[in-house]
C-alpha cells in the first residue's frame, strides 16, 4: 500500500512545501454545512492563506464552506483551488461563502488571491492561469452597487506583479511583503479584474542565475 501511494505523494510534495512555508494556523476559520468527517486545516494569513479540506471517505463529498475572514486578516477574501480552478463565491457579513466538491481520499486546497471591503451584494470567482513565466489571475465580480475599496493581492512566490487591469483600465499599484495594493472602483453589475505576474527566476523559459 505504501508503494502504491508513492505517485500521489510525489505529486503533493511541492504543494506541501509551499503550504508549510505559509505556516500552520491553530484556528481553521472554516465552518461546513453537512461536512461530517471532513478534516480541516489552515496555513498562512491574508492573501497568503491556504485552506485545506481532506476527505477520508470512499466517495466524493460536496460541502458548503463558510470562511470566517476576520481570522485571516482585515479584508473579505476570494479563493481559487490550488490548481487554479474557479469557484463561485459570495460574501455574507464578514464571511466568504462557497460550495465545493472534495474528491475521495484527497485534499481540496483553497488559495486566497485577493481581499476587498465589499459593499452591497457581491458574487465572484477567481481563476488562475498557471504558467512558469507569466502566471495570471482573472477575477469576475458581480456587484449590486458601485463602490470603491482598497484591494490586497497575493504575489506568488518567486514572482513579481506585471500589471493590474480593472474593466480594461490600467491600475496603479504597489507591492510590499509579497502583497500587492491598489484602490478599485467597482461599478454596478459585472466587473473584470486581471492581474499578471512575471517569474523572478525564469526568463523566457531559461533559469536566470544571479
Order of alpha helices (4+ residues) and beta strands (2+ residues): alpha-beta-beta-beta-beta-beta-beta-beta-beta-beta-beta-beta-beta-beta-beta-beta-beta-beta-beta-beta
